[in-house]
Amino acid sequence: MTLARLLVVEDEAELRADLIELLECCNFEVSGSGDGAEAFAMIQRDRPDLVICDVQLPGMTGIEILKGLRASKGYRPIMLMFTAYGDDEMLHALHKLGAQGALVKPVGFETMLNKITELLTHRPAPEAATASDAPAILIVEQEAALAEEIAELLESHGRTALCANSLEDAFEQLRLHPEISGVLLDIRLGGDNALHLIHTVATDPVLSLRDIQFGLMGSEQTPAEANAKLPVVRTAFLQKPIRPKDLLAFANTLEG
């Protein structure tokens, strides 16, 4: 019987492989990653019980992973951090950011195993599902009044809605909120090429794993040549002025 599902996040490939092999011998189900951004996406997708995470990583550092988990409403596993700096300031900072445990490198396997067992033994009971666990929708619209109107309509039907008024803000919201699975995107956002956001999401190593669906909002369909250049992501078109039934139909597709 598998004791728990673990994720080992360590950029030294040989050390990562050794840890995975040893933990599997202890009857854990173990996966691994050498990149922080990939690991952050794996946490949300695979929902491991405990993550063993180095502080120094490419893509996203261990500190950035902790900050991302704390800022989001997504899944949060037990975090056991590895650091080469054992001063009190670093250890205090890791705990303050949400790490349940921290060990100073080099770490003996027995010490690590004892800490893992301790953390798993005293882990809190899983929280009951709430409305915040439902797919969220990001509204990217320059007109604040319209964005708020759309958000109010969605929330009145039990949906979670967030707003952004620029592409930069939208990208940041997507990184911080893993629960966002749909984006309502104004095609003519302040004269910027709003479709650039779709390309950015499709090529981002973390966001591209989340199967985010886009609803393009505009007074007319995007030109055929523009559609042909879009990456392969799920998109829909919502004609302005947008009808409530079209908004809710888009929201419903996110739960399928």
C-alpha positions in Angstrom: 0.0 0.0 0.0 1.3 3.4 -1.0 1.9 5.6 2.1 1.6 9.0 0.3 2.3 10.7 -3.0 5.5 12.8 -3.0 7.1 15.3 -5.4 10.9 15.8 -5.3 11.9 19.2 -6.7 15.7 19.2 -7.1 17.8 20.5 -10.1 20.7 18.1 -9.5 19.6 15.2 -11.6 21.7 12.5 -9.9 20.6 13.6 -6.4 16.9 13.8 -7.5 17.1 10.3 -9.0 18.7 8.9 -5.8 16.0 10.5 -3.6 13.2 9.1 -5.8 14.6 5.6 -5.7 15.1 5.6 -1.9 11.7 7.0 -1.3 10.0 4.5 -3.6 11.8 1.7 -1.6 10.0 3.1 1.4 6.6 2.6 -0.3 6.0 6.1 -1.4 4.6 7.1 -4.8 7.2 9.6 -6.1 7.6 11.9 -9.0 10.3 14.5 -9.7 11.2 17.7 -11.4 14.3 19.8 -11.8 12.5 23.0 -12.8 10.6 25.2 -10.4 8.0 26.4 -12.9 7.3 22.9 -14.0 7.0 21.8 -10.4 4.5 24.5 -9.6 2.3 23.3 -12.4 2.7 19.7 -11.3 1.6 20.6 -7.7 -1.7 22.0 -9.1 -2.2 19.2 -11.6 -1.1 16.1 -9.6 -1.8 17.3 -6.0 0.9 15.5 -4.2 0.6 15.0 -0.4 4.1 16.4 0.3 6.7 18.3 -1.8 10.4 18.1 -1.0 11.7 21.3 -2.6 15.1 22.9 -2.9 15.3 26.6 -2.5 17.7 27.2 -5.4 16.0 26.2 -8.7 15.7 27.3 -12.3 12.4 28.5 -13.7 11.0 29.5 -10.3 12.9 29.4 -7.0 11.6 27.5 -4.0 10.8 30.9 -2.4 8.8 31.8 -5.5 6.9 28.5 -5.3 6.0 29.2 -1.7 4.9 32.7 -2.5 2.8 31.5 -5.5 1.1 28.8 -3.4 0.3 31.3 -0.6 -1.1 33.9 -3.1 -3.3 31.4 -4.9 -6.5 29.7 -4.0 -5.3 26.5 -5.5 -4.1 23.2 -4.0 -1.5 23.5 -1.2 0.5 20.4 -0.2 2.8 20.0 2.7 6.1 21.8 1.8 9.4 20.4 3.1 12.2 22.8 2.0 15.9 22.1 1.5 18.3 25.0 1.9 22.1 25.4 1.9 21.8 28.4 4.3 20.9 27.2 7.8 20.8 30.6 9.5 17.8 31.4 11.6 16.7 34.2 9.3 16.4 31.9 6.3 14.6 29.2 8.3 12.2 31.8 9.8 11.5 33.2 6.3 10.7 29.7 4.9 8.2 29.0 7.7 6.6 32.4 7.4 6.0 31.8 3.6 4.2 28.6 4.4 6.8 25.8 4.6 5.9 23.2 7.2 9.4 22.0 7.4 13.0 23.0 6.5 16.2 21.0 6.4 19.8 22.3 5.9 21.9 20.6 3.2 23.6 18.2 3.2 20.7 16.1 4.6 21.0 12.4 5.7 18.3 10.2 4.2 17.2 9.0 7.7 16.8 12.5 8.9 14.7 13.4 5.8 12.6 10.3 6.1 11.9 11.0 9.8 10.8 14.6 8.9 8.6 13.4 6.1 6.9 10.8 8.5 6.4 13.5 11.1 4.8 16.0 8.7 2.5 13.3 7.2 1.5 12.0 10.6 0.5 15.5 11.8 -1.0 16.8 8.5 -4.4 18.5 8.9 -7.5 16.8 7.6 -8.4 17.8 4.0 -10.7 20.8 3.8 -14.2 20.4 2.4 -14.7 21.7 -1.1 -15.8 25.3 -1.3 -17.0 27.6 -4.0 -13.4 28.9 -4.4 -12.4 25.4 -5.7 -14.7 25.8 -8.7 -13.1 27.0 -12.0 -12.6 30.8 -12.0 -12.9 33.2 -14.9 -10.6 36.1 -15.6 -12.2 39.1 -17.3 -9.7 41.1 -19.3 -11.5 44.3 -20.3 -10.4 47.9 -20.4 -13.8 49.3 -19.5 -13.9 48.8 -15.7 -17.7 49.3 -15.5 -18.3 46.6 -18.1 -15.8 44.2 -16.4 -17.6 44.7 -13.1 -21.0 44.1 -14.7 -19.8 40.8 -16.2 -18.2 39.8 -12.9 -21.4 40.5 -11.0 -23.4 38.5 -13.4 -21.1 35.5 -13.1 -20.9 35.7 -9.4 -24.7 35.9 -9.1 -24.7 32.5 -10.7 -22.1 31.0 -8.3 -19.0 31.6 -10.4 -15.7 33.0 -9.2 -14.7 36.1 -11.3 -11.5 38.2 -11.4 -10.8 41.3 -13.4 -7.7 42.7 -15.3 -7.5 45.8 -17.4 -4.2 45.1 -19.2 -2.4 42.2 -20.8 0.4 42.5 -18.2 -2.1 42.4 -15.3 -3.9 39.5 -16.9 -0.7 37.5 -17.2 0.2 38.1 -13.6 -3.3 37.1 -12.5 -3.0 33.8 -14.4 0.3 33.1 -12.8 -1.0 33.8 -9.3 -4.4 32.1 -9.5 -4.1 28.4 -10.7 -7.9 28.1 -10.3 -8.5 30.3 -13.4 -9.5 28.0 -16.2 -11.3 30.5 -18.5 -10.5 34.0 -19.8 -12.9 36.5 -21.3 -10.7 38.6 -23.4 -11.6 41.9 -25.1 -10.1 41.7 -28.6 -9.4 45.4 -28.8 -7.8 45.9 -25.4 -6.5 49.5 -25.4 -5.2 49.2 -28.9 -2.8 46.3 -27.8 -2.8 43.1 -29.6 -4.9 41.2 -27.1 -4.4 37.9 -29.0 -0.8 38.2 -27.8 -2.0 36.9 -24.4 -3.2 33.6 -26.0 0.3 33.1 -27.6 2.0 33.9 -24.3 -0.2 31.4 -22.4 0.3 28.7 -25.1 4.1 29.0 -24.9 4.5 29.5 -21.1 5.9 26.3 -19.5 3.4 26.5 -16.5 0.3 28.1 -18.1 0.4 25.9 -21.2 -0.3 22.8 -19.0 -3.6 24.2 -17.6 -5.9 23.9 -20.7 -7.1 27.5 -20.3 -10.1 28.3 -22.5 -10.5 31.8 -24.0 -13.7 33.6 -24.8 -12.9 36.5 -27.3 -15.2 39.5 -26.8 -15.7 41.9 -29.6 -18.2 43.7 -31.8 -17.0 41.7 -34.8 -15.3 38.4 -35.4 -11.5 38.3 -35.5 -10.2 38.3 -39.1 -9.7 34.8 -40.5 -5.9 35.4 -41.0 -5.6 36.3 -37.3 -7.5 33.1 -36.2 -5.3 31.0 -38.4 -2.2 32.2 -36.5 -3.6 31.4 -33.1 -2.0 28.5 -31.2 -4.1 25.4 -30.6 -6.1 26.4 -27.6 -9.8 26.3 -26.9 -11.5 29.6 -28.0 -15.0 30.9 -28.4 -16.4 34.2 -29.6 -18.8 36.4 -27.7 -20.5 39.1 -29.6 -20.7 42.6 -28.0 -23.0 43.6 -26.4 -22.7 40.3 -24.7 -25.9 38.4 -23.7 -26.0 36.9 -20.2 -26.9 33.5 -21.7 -23.7 33.5 -23.8 -21.6 34.4 -20.7 -23.1 31.5 -18.7 -22.8 29.1 -21.6 -19.0 29.9 -21.7 -18.8 29.4 -17.9 -20.5 26.1 -18.2 -18.0 24.8 -20.7 -15.2 25.1 -18.1 -16.8 22.5 -15.9 -17.1 19.8 -18.6 
